[in-house]
């Protein structure tokens, strides 16, 4: 399944990482708890709320 140099192996993770970088803004967070809450909300929306 996973071969060296096979770019399709991690396409799903790269897509999700791109979404996280573009859509989630953690610049206003002051504590780790706030960052965790923002990321959790973003992941919940990505998995359950967005049009798929």
C-alpha positions as CSV (number, residue, x, y, z in Angstrom):
1,X,0.0,0.0,0.0
2,X,2.5,2.6,1.1
3,X,5.5,2.9,-1.2
4,X,8.4,5.3,-1.2
5,X,7.6,8.2,-3.5
6,X,3.9,7.5,-3.8
7,X,2.3,10.9,-3.4
8,X,-1.3,9.6,-3.1
9,X,-0.6,7.9,0.2
10,X,-0.9,11.1,2.2
11,X,-3.3,13.1,0.0
12,X,-6.1,13.0,2.6
13,X,-3.9,14.3,5.4
14,X,-2.4,17.0,3.1
15,X,-6.0,18.1,2.2
16,X,-7.0,18.4,5.8
17,X,-3.8,20.2,6.8
18,X,-4.4,22.7,4.0
19,X,-7.9,23.3,5.3
20,X,-6.6,23.9,8.8
21,X,-4.0,26.4,7.6
22,X,-6.5,28.4,5.5
23,X,-9.6,28.4,7.7
24,X,-8.6,28.3,11.3
25,X,-7.2,31.5,12.9
26,X,-5.5,31.0,16.2
27,X,-3.7,34.4,16.3
28,X,-6.1,35.8,18.9
29,X,-5.7,32.9,21.4
30,X,-3.9,33.6,24.6
31,X,-3.8,30.1,26.2
32,X,-3.4,26.5,25.2
33,X,-7.0,25.8,26.1
34,X,-8.3,28.5,23.7
35,X,-6.1,27.0,20.9
36,X,-7.4,23.6,21.6
37,X,-11.1,24.8,21.6
38,X,-10.6,26.6,18.2
39,X,-9.0,23.5,16.7
40,X,-11.6,21.2,18.1
41,X,-14.4,23.4,16.7
42,X,-12.6,23.5,13.3
43,X,-12.3,19.7,13.2
44,X,-15.9,19.2,14.2
45,X,-17.0,21.5,11.4
46,X,-14.7,19.7,8.9
47,X,-16.0,16.3,9.9
48,X,-19.7,17.1,10.4
49,X,-20.8,20.5,9.2
50,X,-19.3,21.3,5.8
51,X,-20.7,20.2,2.5
52,X,-19.0,17.0,1.5
